[in-house]
């Protein structure tokens, strides 16, 4: 597996694990009487990929072609979109299943125009917030970190004589 694919899959996998913890909080915190504050917890988890994106930059060494960068961008944005869609549905299910008899598949199959959403950052849904964070990661954060690492590496090379 090339480093660019590895970086994309690790980034999506790590974010998915963070969101799995968030879903676990919604399901098990009320059962065990654990107090947590969704108004602060959910935005932090939506921004978590931004903080873990430095791991993706570590695997991306050397020059990358434009095609490789676009493959990385598509993999990360689609992966985050799918994971965030499932996570948001699980959060809604955890919140509504205690009051209404609604199944997880009913929430997944609901059209986006009639679907409940979890408002996170600036009134955007969890899914939209995650996709905005993913765009920030793939277009700014990771390319900038890779460029900085390449400049540091080239500055440390001894000059040719």
DSSP file (Angstrom, degrees, kcal/mol; ACC not computed):
  #  RESIDUE AA STRUCTURE BP1 BP2  ACC     N-H-->O    O-->H-N    N-H-->O    O-->H-N    TCO  KAPPA ALPHA  PHI   PSI    X-CA   Y-CA   Z-CA
    1    1 A X              0   0    0      0, 0.0     2,-0.0     0, 0.0     0, 0.0   0.000 360.0 360.0 360.0 130.2    0.0    0.0    0.0
    2    2 A X     >  -     0   0    0      1,-0.1     4,-2.3     4,-0.0     3,-0.5  -0.341 360.0-110.9 -72.6 156.2    1.5    3.4   -1.0
    3    3 A X  H  > S+     0   0    0      1,-0.2     4,-2.6     2,-0.2     5,-0.2   0.813 115.2  57.8 -58.6 -31.5    2.0    6.0    1.7
    4    4 A X  H  > S+     0   0    0      2,-0.2     4,-1.8     1,-0.2    -1,-0.2   0.903 109.9  43.0 -69.7 -38.4   -0.8    8.2    0.3
    5    5 A X  H  > S+     0   0    0     -3,-0.5     4,-2.8     2,-0.2     5,-0.2   0.900 114.2  51.7 -69.6 -40.7   -3.4    5.5    0.7
    6    6 A X  H  X S+     0   0    0     -4,-2.3     4,-2.6     1,-0.2     5,-0.2   0.916 109.4  49.9 -61.3 -43.5   -2.1    4.5    4.1
    7    7 A X  H  X S+     0   0    0     -4,-2.6     4,-2.2    -5,-0.2    -1,-0.2   0.910 112.4  47.4 -62.3 -42.6   -2.3    8.1    5.2
    8    8 A X  H  X S+     0   0    0     -4,-1.8     4,-2.3     2,-0.2     5,-0.2   0.936 114.9  44.6 -65.5 -46.6   -5.9    8.5    4.0
    9    9 A X  H  X S+     0   0    0     -4,-2.8     4,-2.5     1,-0.2    -2,-0.2   0.874 113.9  49.4 -69.0 -36.6   -7.1    5.2    5.5
   10   10 A X  H  X S+     0   0    0     -4,-2.6     4,-2.8    -5,-0.2     5,-0.2   0.913 111.4  49.9 -67.3 -41.3   -5.3    5.8    8.9
   11   11 A X  H  X S+     0   0    0     -4,-2.2     4,-2.0    -5,-0.2    -2,-0.2   0.931 114.9  42.8 -62.9 -46.2   -6.8    9.3    9.1
   12   12 A X  H  X S+     0   0    0     -4,-2.3     4,-2.3     2,-0.2    -2,-0.2   0.898 115.2  50.9 -67.1 -40.4  -10.3    8.1    8.4
   13   13 A X  H  X S+     0   0    0     -4,-2.5     4,-2.0    -5,-0.2    -2,-0.2   0.910 110.4  47.7 -64.3 -43.3   -9.9    5.1   10.7
   14   14 A X  H  X S+     0   0    0     -4,-2.8     4,-2.0     2,-0.2    -1,-0.2   0.915 113.0  48.4 -65.7 -42.0   -8.6    7.2   13.6
   15   15 A X  H  X S+     0   0    0     -4,-2.0     4,-2.3    -5,-0.2    -1,-0.2   0.900 109.4  53.6 -63.7 -39.6  -11.5    9.7   13.2
   16   16 A X  H  X S+     0   0    0     -4,-2.3     4,-1.9     1,-0.2    -1,-0.2   0.881 107.2  51.3 -63.4 -37.9  -14.0    6.9   13.0
   17   17 A X  H  X S+     0   0    0     -4,-2.0     4,-1.7     2,-0.2    -1,-0.2   0.903 108.7  51.3 -65.6 -40.1  -12.7    5.5   16.3
   18   18 A X  H  X S+     0   0    0     -4,-2.0     4,-1.6     1,-0.2    -2,-0.2   0.924 111.6  47.5 -59.7 -44.0  -13.0    8.9   17.9
   19   19 A X  H  X S+     0   0    0     -4,-2.3     4,-2.4     1,-0.2    -1,-0.2   0.803 105.2  59.1 -71.1 -28.3  -16.6    9.1   16.7
   20   20 A X  H  X S+     0   0    0     -4,-1.9     4,-2.3     2,-0.2    -1,-0.2   0.889 104.8  50.8 -64.0 -38.6  -17.3    5.6   18.0
   21   21 A X  H  X S+     0   0    0     -4,-1.7     4,-2.1     2,-0.2    -2,-0.2   0.903 108.8  52.1 -63.2 -40.8  -16.4    6.8   21.4
   22   22 A X  H  X S+     0   0    0     -4,-1.6     4,-1.9     2,-0.2    -2,-0.2   0.926 109.7  47.9 -61.5 -45.1  -18.8    9.7   21.0
   23   23 A X  H  X S+     0   0    0     -4,-2.4     4,-2.0     1,-0.2    -1,-0.2   0.903 109.0  54.7 -62.7 -40.6  -21.6    7.4   20.1
   24   24 A X  H  X S+     0   0    0     -4,-2.3     4,-3.1     1,-0.2     5,-0.4   0.878 105.1  53.9 -59.8 -38.3  -20.7    5.2   23.1
   25   25 A X  H  X S+     0   0    0     -4,-2.1     4,-2.0     1,-0.2     5,-0.4   0.921 108.5  49.0 -61.4 -43.2  -21.1    8.3   25.3
   26   26 A X  H  < S+     0   0    0     -4,-1.9     4,-0.4     1,-0.2    -2,-0.2   0.863 118.5  39.0 -66.3 -35.0  -24.5    8.9   23.9
   27   27 A X  H  < S+     0   0    0     -4,-2.0     4,-0.4    -5,-0.1    -2,-0.2   0.900 127.5  28.4 -81.1 -41.5  -25.7    5.3   24.5
   28   28 A X  H  X S+     0   0    0     -4,-3.1     4,-2.1    -5,-0.2     6,-0.3   0.684 101.3  74.4-101.9 -18.5  -24.0    4.5   27.8
   29   29 A X  H  X>S+     0   0    0     -4,-2.0     5,-2.2    -5,-0.4     4,-0.7   0.935 101.2  44.8 -62.3 -45.9  -23.7    7.8   29.7
   30   30 A X  H  45S+     0   0    0     -5,-0.4     3,-0.4    -4,-0.4    -1,-0.2   0.873 112.1  53.7 -65.3 -33.1  -27.4    7.9   30.6
   31   31 A X  H  45S+     0   0    0     -4,-0.4    -1,-0.2     1,-0.2    -2,-0.2   0.906 117.9  34.5 -66.8 -41.2  -27.4    4.2   31.5
   32   32 A X  H  <5S-     0   0    0     -4,-2.1    -1,-0.2     2,-0.1    -2,-0.2   0.343 112.2-113.5 -98.2   5.8  -24.5    4.6   34.0
   33   33 A X  T  <5 +     0   0    0     -4,-0.7     2,-0.4    -3,-0.4    -3,-0.2   0.756  59.8 157.0  71.6  24.4  -25.4    8.1   35.2
   34   34 A X      < -     0   0    0     -5,-2.2     2,-0.5    -6,-0.3    -1,-0.2  -0.705  35.2-139.2 -83.8 129.2  -22.3    9.7   33.7
   35   35 A X        +     0   0    0     -2,-0.4     2,-0.3     2,-0.0    -5,-0.0  -0.779  32.7 158.1 -92.7 127.5  -22.8   13.4   33.0
   36   36 A X        -     0   0    0     -2,-0.5     2,-0.7   -11,-0.1    -2,-0.0  -0.972  37.8-125.7-141.6 158.1  -21.4   14.8   29.8
   37   37 A X    >>  -     0   0    0     -2,-0.3     4,-2.7     1,-0.2     3,-1.5  -0.862  14.5-169.1-111.3 100.7  -22.2   17.9   27.9
   38   38 A X  H 3> S+     0   0    0     -2,-0.7     4,-1.9     1,-0.3     5,-0.4   0.800  83.8  67.6 -59.3 -29.6  -23.1   17.3   24.3
   39   39 A X  H 34 S+     0   0    0      1,-0.2    -1,-0.3     2,-0.2     4,-0.2   0.765 117.5  23.6 -65.9 -22.7  -23.0   21.0   23.5
   40   40 A X  H <> S+     0   0    0     -3,-1.5     4,-1.2     2,-0.1    -2,-0.2   0.699 122.2  55.0-107.3 -30.1  -19.3   21.0   24.1
   41   41 A X  H  X S+     0   0    0     -4,-2.7     4,-2.2     2,-0.2     5,-0.2   0.927 103.8  52.2 -71.8 -45.5  -18.4   17.4   23.5
   42   42 A X  H  X S+     0   0    0     -4,-1.9     4,-2.2     1,-0.2     5,-0.2   0.915 108.9  49.1 -63.7 -45.1  -19.9   17.0   20.0
   43   43 A X  H  > S+     0   0    0     -5,-0.4     4,-1.7     1,-0.2    -1,-0.2   0.888 110.3  52.5 -61.3 -35.6  -18.0   20.0   18.5
   44   44 A X  H  X S+     0   0    0     -4,-1.2     4,-0.7     1,-0.2    -1,-0.2   0.923 111.3  46.1 -64.0 -42.8  -14.8   18.8   19.9
   45   45 A X  H  < S+     0   0    0     -4,-2.2     4,-0.4     1,-0.2     3,-0.3   0.825 109.4  55.2 -69.5 -30.7  -15.3   15.4   18.3
   46   46 A X  H  < S+     0   0    0     -4,-2.2     3,-0.3     1,-0.2    -1,-0.2   0.838 112.9  42.8 -68.7 -31.5  -16.3   17.0   15.0
   47   47 A X  H >X S+     0   0    0     -4,-1.7     3,-1.3     1,-0.2     4,-0.9   0.521  87.1  97.6 -89.4  -6.6  -13.0   18.9   15.1
   48   48 A X  H >X S+     0   0    0     -4,-0.7     4,-1.7    -3,-0.3     3,-0.8   0.841  74.5  60.6 -53.8 -39.8  -10.9   15.9   16.2
   49   49 A X  H 3> S+     0   0    0     -4,-0.4     4,-0.7    -3,-0.3    -1,-0.3   0.833  98.2  59.6 -60.2 -29.2   -9.8   15.0   12.6
   50   50 A X  H <4 S+     0   0    0     -3,-1.3     3,-0.3     1,-0.2    -1,-0.3   0.878 107.6  45.4 -64.2 -35.8   -8.1   18.4   12.4
   51   51 A X  H X< S+     0   0    0     -4,-0.9     3,-0.5    -3,-0.8    -1,-0.2   0.805 114.9  46.0 -78.1 -29.8   -5.9   17.5   15.4
   52   52 A X  H >X S+     0   0    0     -4,-1.7     3,-1.3     1,-0.2     4,-0.6   0.437  85.3  92.7 -92.9   1.6   -5.0   14.0   14.2
   53   53 A X  H 3X S+     0   0    0     -4,-0.7     4,-1.4    -3,-0.3     3,-0.2   0.704  70.0  73.6 -68.7 -17.2   -4.2   15.1   10.7
   54   54 A X  H <> S+     0   0    0     -3,-0.5     4,-0.9     1,-0.2    -1,-0.3   0.815  90.1  59.4 -65.1 -27.7   -0.6   15.5   11.6
   55   55 A X  H <> S+     0   0    0     -3,-1.3     4,-0.8     1,-0.2     3,-0.4   0.885 101.9  53.0 -66.0 -37.5   -0.3   11.7   11.7
   56   56 A X  H >X S+     0   0    0     -4,-0.6     3,-0.7    -3,-0.2     4,-0.5   0.884 104.3  55.7 -65.3 -37.5   -1.3   11.5    8.0
   57   57 A X  H >< S+     0   0    0     -4,-1.4     3,-0.6     1,-0.2    -1,-0.2   0.768  97.2  65.2 -67.0 -24.9    1.4   14.0    7.1
   58   58 A X  H 3< S+     0   0    0     -4,-0.9    -1,-0.2    -3,-0.4    -2,-0.2   0.834 102.3  47.0 -67.8 -31.5    4.0   11.7    8.7
   59   59 A X  H << S+     0   0    0     -4,-0.8     2,-1.1    -3,-0.7    -1,-0.2   0.577  93.8  84.4 -86.5  -8.4    3.4    9.0    6.1
   60   60 A X    <<  +     0   0    0     -3,-0.6     2,-0.3    -4,-0.5    -1,-0.1  -0.729  58.6 158.7-100.7  90.3    3.5   11.3    3.1
   61   61 A X        +     0   0    0     -2,-1.1   -58,-0.1     2,-0.1   -57,-0.1  -0.770  39.7  19.3-109.0 155.2    7.2   11.7    2.2
   62   62 A X  S    S-     0   0    0     -2,-0.3     2,-0.2    84,-0.1    88,-0.1  -0.095 102.3 -35.8  80.9 177.6    8.7   12.7   -1.1
   63   63 A X        -     0   0    0     87,-0.0     2,-0.4     1,-0.0    -2,-0.1  -0.483  56.0-154.9 -75.7 143.2    7.1   14.5   -4.0
   64   64 A X        -     0   0    0     -2,-0.2     2,-0.1    -4,-0.1    -2,-0.1  -0.946  11.2-130.1-118.7 139.5    3.5   13.8   -4.8
   65   65 A X     >  -     0   0    0     -2,-0.4     4,-2.0     1,-0.1     5,-0.1  -0.386  29.5-108.0 -79.5 166.5    1.8   14.3   -8.2
   66   66 A X  H  > S+     0   0    0      1,-0.2     4,-2.2     2,-0.2     5,-0.2   0.859 120.1  55.7 -63.1 -35.7   -1.4   16.2   -8.6
   67   67 A X  H  > S+     0   0    0      2,-0.2     4,-2.3     1,-0.2    -1,-0.2   0.918 106.6  49.5 -64.3 -42.8   -3.3   12.9   -9.2
   68   68 A X  H  > S+     0   0    0      1,-0.2     4,-2.4     2,-0.2    -2,-0.2   0.903 109.9  51.3 -63.4 -40.5   -2.0   11.4   -6.0
   69   69 A X  H  X S+     0   0    0     -4,-2.0     4,-2.5     1,-0.2    -1,-0.2   0.909 110.7  48.5 -62.8 -40.5   -3.1   14.5   -4.1
   70   70 A X  H  X S+     0   0    0     -4,-2.2     4,-2.6     2,-0.2    -2,-0.2   0.870 109.7  52.0 -69.5 -35.3   -6.6   14.3   -5.6
   71   71 A X  H  X S+     0   0    0     -4,-2.3     4,-2.6     2,-0.2     5,-0.2   0.934 111.0  48.3 -62.6 -45.1   -6.8   10.6   -4.8
   72   72 A X  H  X S+     0   0    0     -4,-2.4     4,-2.4     1,-0.2     5,-0.2   0.926 112.3  49.1 -59.2 -46.1   -5.9   11.4   -1.2
   73   73 A X  H  X S+     0   0    0     -4,-2.5     4,-2.6     1,-0.2     5,-0.3   0.919 112.8  46.1 -62.2 -44.9   -8.5   14.2   -1.1
   74   74 A X  H  X S+     0   0    0     -4,-2.6     4,-2.6     2,-0.2     5,-0.4   0.926 112.8  49.9 -65.9 -44.2  -11.3   12.1   -2.5
   75   75 A X  H  X S+     0   0    0     -4,-2.6     4,-2.3    -5,-0.2    -2,-0.2   0.923 114.9  43.8 -60.1 -44.7  -10.5    9.1   -0.2
   76   76 A X  H  X S+     0   0    0     -4,-2.4     4,-2.9    -5,-0.2     5,-0.2   0.936 116.0  45.3 -68.9 -46.3  -10.5   11.3    2.9
   77   77 A X  H  X S+     0   0    0     -4,-2.6     4,-2.3    -5,-0.2    -2,-0.2   0.923 117.5  43.7 -66.9 -43.1  -13.6   13.4    2.1
   78   78 A X  H  X S+     0   0    0     -4,-2.6     4,-2.5    -5,-0.3     5,-0.2   0.921 115.5  49.3 -67.2 -42.6  -15.7   10.3    1.1
   79   79 A X  H  X S+     0   0    0     -4,-2.3     4,-2.3    -5,-0.4    -2,-0.2   0.926 113.6  45.3 -62.0 -45.2  -14.4    8.3    4.1
   80   80 A X  H  X S+     0   0    0     -4,-2.9     4,-2.9    -5,-0.2     5,-0.2   0.890 111.7  54.0 -64.5 -38.6  -15.2   11.1    6.5
   81   81 A X  H  X S+     0   0    0     -4,-2.3     4,-2.3    -5,-0.2    -2,-0.2   0.931 111.3  43.7 -62.2 -46.2  -18.6   11.7    4.9
   82   82 A X  H  X S+     0   0    0     -4,-2.5     4,-2.2     2,-0.2     5,-0.2   0.938 116.9  46.1 -64.7 -46.8  -19.6    8.0    5.2
   83   83 A X  H  X S+     0   0    0     -4,-2.3     4,-2.2    -5,-0.2    -2,-0.2   0.896 114.6  47.2 -64.3 -40.1  -18.4    7.8    8.8
   84   84 A X  H  X S+     0   0    0     -4,-2.9     4,-2.9     2,-0.2     5,-0.2   0.872 109.7  53.8 -70.0 -36.4  -20.0   11.1    9.8
   85   85 A X  H  X S+     0   0    0     -4,-2.3     4,-1.9    -5,-0.2    -2,-0.2   0.932 113.3  42.6 -61.3 -46.3  -23.3   10.1    8.2
   86   86 A X  H  X S+     0   0    0     -4,-2.2     4,-2.0     2,-0.2    -2,-0.2   0.871 114.9  50.9 -68.1 -37.2  -23.4    6.9   10.2
   87   87 A X  H  X S+     0   0    0     -4,-2.2     4,-2.4     2,-0.2    -2,-0.2   0.924 109.6  49.1 -67.1 -44.6  -22.2    8.6   13.4
   88   88 A X  H  X S+     0   0    0     -4,-2.9     4,-2.4     1,-0.2     5,-0.2   0.904 111.2  50.3 -62.8 -40.3  -24.8   11.4   13.2
   89   89 A X  H  X S+     0   0    0     -4,-1.9     4,-2.5    -5,-0.2    -1,-0.2   0.896 110.5  50.0 -63.6 -39.2  -27.5    8.7   12.6
   90   90 A X  H  X S+     0   0    0     -4,-2.0     4,-2.5     2,-0.2    -2,-0.2   0.885 110.1  50.1 -67.0 -38.2  -26.3    6.8   15.7
   91   91 A X  H  X S+     0   0    0     -4,-2.4     4,-2.1     2,-0.2    -2,-0.2   0.925 112.2  47.3 -65.0 -43.9  -26.3   10.0   17.8
   92   92 A X  H  X S+     0   0    0     -4,-2.4     4,-2.8     1,-0.2     5,-0.3   0.907 112.4  50.2 -63.5 -41.3  -29.9   10.7   16.7
   93   93 A X  H  X S+     0   0    0     -4,-2.5     4,-2.6     1,-0.2    -2,-0.2   0.916 109.9  50.1 -63.2 -42.3  -30.9    7.1   17.4
   94   94 A X  H  < S+     0   0    0     -4,-2.5     4,-0.4     1,-0.2    -1,-0.2   0.882 115.7  43.0 -63.8 -37.3  -29.3    7.3   20.8
   95   95 A X  H  < S+     0   0    0     -4,-2.1     4,-0.2    -5,-0.2    -2,-0.2   0.881 123.3  34.7 -76.5 -37.9  -31.2   10.5   21.6
   96   96 A X  H >X S+     0   0    0     -4,-2.8     4,-3.4    -5,-0.2     3,-1.3   0.734  99.8  74.2 -91.9 -23.2  -34.5    9.6   20.2
   97   97 A X  T 3< S+     0   0    0     -4,-2.6    -1,-0.2    -5,-0.3    -3,-0.1   0.747  92.7  57.7 -66.6 -20.7  -34.7    5.8   20.9
   98   98 A X  T 34 S+     0   0    0     -4,-0.4    -1,-0.3    -5,-0.2    -2,-0.1   0.755 121.2  26.0 -77.0 -23.2  -35.4    6.6   24.6
   99   99 A X  T <4 S+     0   0    0     -3,-1.3     2,-0.3    -4,-0.2    -2,-0.2   0.801 125.6  34.4-107.3 -41.7  -38.5    8.6   23.7
  100  100 A X  S  < S-     0   0    0     -4,-3.4     2,-1.3     2,-0.1    -1,-0.2  -0.773  78.2-116.4-115.1 158.0  -39.8    7.3   20.4
  101  101 A X        +     0   0    0     -2,-0.3     2,-0.4    -3,-0.1    -4,-0.1  -0.730  61.2 142.3 -93.0  88.5  -39.8    3.9   18.8
  102  102 A X        -     0   0    0     -2,-1.3     2,-0.2    -9,-0.1    -2,-0.1  -0.979  40.0-139.1-129.7 140.4  -37.5    4.6   15.9
  103  103 A X     >  -     0   0    0     -2,-0.4     4,-1.5     1,-0.1     5,-0.1  -0.578  22.3-117.0 -98.8 163.0  -34.9    2.3   14.4
  104  104 A X  H  > S+     0   0    0      1,-0.2     4,-2.2    -2,-0.2     5,-0.1   0.873 115.6  53.8 -63.5 -38.8  -31.4    3.1   13.2
  105  105 A X  H  > S+     0   0    0      1,-0.2     4,-2.2     2,-0.2    -1,-0.2   0.844 104.2  55.6 -68.7 -32.3  -32.3    2.0    9.6
  106  106 A X  H  > S+     0   0    0      2,-0.2     4,-0.7     1,-0.2    -1,-0.2   0.886 109.3  47.4 -64.1 -37.4  -35.3    4.4    9.6
  107  107 A X  H >< S+     0   0    0     -4,-1.5     3,-0.6     1,-0.2    -2,-0.2   0.911 112.7  48.5 -69.5 -41.8  -33.0    7.2   10.5
  108  108 A X  H 3< S+     0   0    0     -4,-2.2    -2,-0.2     1,-0.2    -1,-0.2   0.868 113.2  47.4 -65.7 -35.8  -30.5    6.2    7.8
  109  109 A X  H 3< S+     0   0    0     -4,-2.2    -1,-0.2    -5,-0.1    -2,-0.2   0.546  85.5 110.0 -86.0  -6.8  -33.2    5.9    5.1
  110  110 A X  S << S-     0   0    0     -4,-0.7     5,-0.1    -3,-0.6    -3,-0.0  -0.434  79.7-105.5 -67.8 140.1  -34.9    9.2    5.9
  111  111 A X    >>  -     0   0    0      1,-0.1     3,-1.2    -2,-0.1     4,-1.0  -0.367  26.3-118.6 -65.3 148.0  -34.4   11.8    3.2
  112  112 A X  T 34 S+     0   0    0      1,-0.3     3,-0.2     2,-0.2    -1,-0.1   0.794 112.3  59.3 -60.2 -28.4  -31.9   14.5    4.1
  113  113 A X  T 34 S+     0   0    0      1,-0.2    -1,-0.3     3,-0.0    -2,-0.0   0.805 117.1  31.0 -71.3 -27.4  -34.6   17.2    3.9
  114  114 A X  T <4 S+     0   0    0     -3,-1.2    -1,-0.2     2,-0.1    -2,-0.2   0.371  97.6 111.2-108.6   2.5  -36.8   15.6    6.5
  115  115 A X     <  -     0   0    0     -4,-1.0     2,-0.1    -3,-0.2    -8,-0.1  -0.497  69.4-117.8 -82.9 144.8  -34.0   14.0    8.6
  116  116 A X        -     0   0    0     -2,-0.2     2,-0.3    -9,-0.1   -24,-0.1  -0.443  35.1-164.8 -68.1 152.4  -33.1   15.2   12.1
  117  117 A X        -     0   0    0     -2,-0.1     2,-0.7   -25,-0.1     8,-0.0  -0.966  23.4-119.5-139.4 162.2  -29.6   16.5   12.4
  118  118 A X        -     0   0    0     -2,-0.3     8,-1.0   -76,-0.0     2,-0.4  -0.883  29.2-139.8-101.1 111.3  -27.2   17.3   15.2
  119  119 A X  B     +A  125   0A   0     -2,-0.7     6,-0.2     6,-0.2   -76,-0.1  -0.586  39.1 151.1 -76.3 125.9  -26.3   21.0   15.1
  120  120 A X        +     0   0    0      4,-3.5     2,-0.6    -2,-0.4     3,-0.2   0.702  51.3  24.8-120.5 -79.5  -22.6   21.4   15.9
  121  121 A X  S >  S-     0   0    0      3,-0.3     3,-2.2     4,-0.3    -1,-0.3  -0.866 129.9 -22.4-105.9 119.5  -20.6   24.3   14.5
  122  122 A X  T 3  S-     0   0    0     -2,-0.6    -1,-0.2     1,-0.3     3,-0.1   0.793 124.1 -55.3  56.5  32.1  -22.3   27.6   13.6
  123  123 A X  T 3  S+     0   0    0      1,-0.3    -1,-0.3    -3,-0.2     2,-0.1   0.433 105.1 133.1  82.6  -0.2  -25.6   25.8   13.2
  124  124 A X    <   -     0   0    0     -3,-2.2    -4,-3.5     1,-0.1    -3,-0.3  -0.489  60.5-106.9 -78.9 153.9  -24.2   23.3   10.7
  125  125 A X  B  >  -A  119   0A   0     -6,-0.2     4,-2.8    -2,-0.1    -4,-0.3  -0.253  31.1-104.5 -72.2 167.5  -25.0   19.6   11.1
  126  126 A X  H  > S+     0   0    0     -8,-1.0     4,-2.5     1,-0.2     5,-0.2   0.916 122.4  50.9 -58.3 -44.4  -22.4   17.1   12.3
  127  127 A X  H  > S+     0   0    0      2,-0.2     4,-2.2     1,-0.2    -1,-0.2   0.931 112.4  44.8 -61.1 -47.8  -22.1   15.8    8.8
  128  128 A X  H  > S+     0   0    0      2,-0.2     4,-2.2     1,-0.2    -1,-0.2   0.903 113.0  51.4 -64.2 -41.4  -21.6   19.2    7.2
  129  129 A X  H  X S+     0   0    0     -4,-2.8     4,-2.3     1,-0.2    -1,-0.2   0.916 110.8  48.1 -62.2 -43.1  -19.1   20.2   10.0
  130  130 A X  H  X S+     0   0    0     -4,-2.5     4,-2.7     1,-0.2    -1,-0.2   0.898 110.6  51.1 -65.4 -40.2  -17.1   17.1    9.4
  131  131 A X  H  X S+     0   0    0     -4,-2.2     4,-2.2     2,-0.2    -1,-0.2   0.876 110.1  49.7 -66.0 -36.4  -17.0   17.6    5.7
  132  132 A X  H  X S+     0   0    0     -4,-2.2     4,-2.1     2,-0.2    -2,-0.2   0.902 112.1  48.0 -66.1 -40.6  -15.8   21.2    6.2
  133  133 A X  H  X S+     0   0    0     -4,-2.3     4,-2.3     2,-0.2    -2,-0.2   0.901 110.3  52.3 -65.0 -40.4  -13.1   20.0    8.5
  134  134 A X  H  X S+     0   0    0     -4,-2.7     4,-2.7     2,-0.2     5,-0.3   0.907 108.5  50.2 -62.4 -41.7  -12.2   17.3    6.0
  135  135 A X  H  X S+     0   0    0     -4,-2.2     4,-2.0     1,-0.2     5,-0.3   0.907 110.1  50.7 -63.0 -40.7  -11.8   19.9    3.3
  136  136 A X  H  X>S+     0   0    0     -4,-2.1     5,-2.2     1,-0.2     4,-1.6   0.896 112.5  47.9 -61.8 -40.4   -9.6   22.0    5.5
  137  137 A X  I  <>S+     0   0    0     -4,-2.3     5,-2.5     3,-0.2     6,-0.5   0.954 116.7  39.1 -66.2 -51.0   -7.5   19.0    6.2
  138  138 A X  I  <5S+     0   0    0     -4,-2.7    -2,-0.2     1,-0.2    -1,-0.2   0.749 124.3  37.2 -78.9 -23.2   -7.0   17.8    2.6
  139  139 A X  I  <5S+     0   0    0     -4,-2.0    -1,-0.2    -5,-0.3    -2,-0.2   0.711 136.1   5.3 -99.3 -22.3   -6.6   21.2    1.0
  140  140 A X  I  X5S+     0   0    0     -4,-1.6     4,-2.1    -5,-0.3     5,-0.2   0.712 121.3  47.6-124.2 -59.5   -4.6   23.1    3.7
  141  141 A X  I  ><S+     0   0    0     -5,-2.2     4,-2.3     2,-0.2     5,-0.2   0.945 115.3  36.6 -63.4 -58.6   -3.4   21.2    6.7
  142  142 A X  H  ><S+     0   0    0     -5,-2.5     4,-2.6     1,-0.2     5,-0.2   0.929 118.2  49.3 -66.4 -46.2   -1.8   18.1    5.3
  143  143 A X  H  > S+     0   0    0     -6,-0.5     4,-2.3     1,-0.2    -1,-0.2   0.897 112.6  49.4 -60.3 -37.1   -0.3   19.7    2.2
  144  144 A X  H  X S+     0   0    0     -4,-2.1     4,-2.4     2,-0.2    -1,-0.2   0.921 111.7  47.8 -66.4 -42.7    1.2   22.5    4.3
  145  145 A X  H  X S+     0   0    0     -4,-2.3     4,-2.3    -5,-0.2    -2,-0.2   0.897 112.3  49.3 -64.9 -39.4    2.7   20.0    6.8
  146  146 A X  H  X S+     0   0    0     -4,-2.6     4,-2.2     2,-0.2    -1,-0.2   0.915 111.6  49.2 -65.9 -41.9    4.1   17.9    4.0
  147  147 A X  H  X S+     0   0    0     -4,-2.3     4,-2.2    -5,-0.2    -2,-0.2   0.894 110.9  49.9 -64.1 -40.2    5.6   21.1    2.3
  148  148 A X  H  X S+     0   0    0     -4,-2.4     4,-2.4     2,-0.2    -1,-0.2   0.917 110.7  49.5 -65.0 -42.6    7.2   22.2    5.6
  149  149 A X  H  X S+     0   0    0     -4,-2.3     4,-2.2     1,-0.2    -2,-0.2   0.888 111.0  50.1 -63.5 -37.8    8.7   18.8    6.2
  150  150 A X  H  X S+     0   0    0     -4,-2.2     4,-2.3     2,-0.2    -2,-0.2   0.891 110.6  49.4 -67.9 -39.0   10.1   18.8    2.7
  151  151 A X  H  X S+     0   0    0     -4,-2.2     4,-2.0     2,-0.2    -2,-0.2   0.906 111.3  49.0 -66.6 -40.9   11.7   22.2    3.2
  152  152 A X  H  X S+     0   0    0     -4,-2.4     4,-1.4     2,-0.2    -2,-0.2   0.916 112.1  49.1 -63.0 -42.3   13.2   21.2    6.5
  153  153 A X  H  X S+     0   0    0     -4,-2.2     4,-0.7     1,-0.2    -2,-0.2   0.902 112.6  46.7 -65.6 -40.5   14.6   18.1    4.9
  154  154 A X  H  < S+     0   0    0     -4,-2.3     3,-0.3     1,-0.2    -1,-0.2   0.813 109.9  54.2 -72.7 -28.5   16.1   20.0    1.9
  155  155 A X  H  < S+     0   0    0     -4,-2.0    -1,-0.2     1,-0.2    -2,-0.2   0.783 106.9  51.9 -73.5 -26.0   17.6   22.6    4.3
  156  156 A X  H  < S+     0   0    0     -4,-1.4    -1,-0.2    -5,-0.2    -2,-0.2   0.610  87.0 101.0 -85.5 -13.0   19.4   19.9    6.3
  157  157 A X  S  < S-     0   0    0     -4,-0.7     2,-0.1    -3,-0.3     3,-0.1  -0.480  83.0-110.5 -70.6 141.4   21.0   18.4    3.2
  158  158 A X        -     0   0    0     -2,-0.2    -1,-0.1     1,-0.1    -2,-0.1  -0.466  39.4-101.3 -70.9 145.0   24.6   19.3    2.7
  159  159 A X        -     0   0    0     -2,-0.1     2,-0.2     1,-0.1    -1,-0.1  -0.351  37.6-108.5 -66.9 146.0   25.2   21.6   -0.3
  160  160 A X              0   0    0      1,-0.1    -1,-0.1    -3,-0.1    -3,-0.0  -0.543 360.0 360.0 -74.7 135.6   26.6   20.0   -3.4
  161  161 A X              0   0    0     -2,-0.2    -1,-0.1    -3,-0.1    -2,-0.0   0.403 360.0 360.0-112.0 360.0   30.2   20.8   -4.1
